[in-house]
Amino acid sequence: MDLSTTYCGFELKNPLVAAASPMSREVSGVRALEDAGVAAVVVYSLFEEQIEHEMAAAAHFEKLGTESFAESLSYMPQVEEYTKGPDDYLEHIAALKKAVSVPIIASLNGRTVGGWVEYAKKMEQAGADGLEMNIYRLAANPNMTGEQIEGEYLDILREVKNSVRIPV
């Protein structure tokens, strides 16, 4: 029986696509998904606001107390010892691409056009075959129409699609 199909421009052997889940956190989990027959894997999401928070916290603690004593400059680990930004996520995508043959779809949960475009480009450079977009925006302004909110989403989508060559 031929179960082949297309999904986001990918020619798949079947319609089974593993959604973002803890299974995608380890290369062995993605290998197990491929061995079980999935035709593509969506990797767990990278959250733009989490990256921003981690980068701000690292910058804050790098300088905390360094004005107190001259020797305090050596108390903190060097910046190179930190993982800042999406480096781990990007390395994980690259490792998955080497380990499996199914398409790897990165997942970005973002909230700003700039963050979307920047991280989408990095995910593509890391080897992602496609990008799943999860737009995080709390629609709490009662004066904003659904059409306006959807327009903002479409603006983000347009910008991302214009910045990468992979399916979005």
Secondary structure, 3 states (H helix, E strand, C coil): CCCCEEECCEEECCCCEECCCHHHHCHHHHHHHHHHCCCEEEEEEEEHHHHHHHHHHHHHHHHCCCCCCHHHHHCCCCHHHCCCCCHHHHHHHHHHHHHCCCCEEEEEEECCHHHHHHHHHHHHHHCCCEEEEEECCCCCCCCCCHHHHHHHHHHHHHHHHHHCCCCC
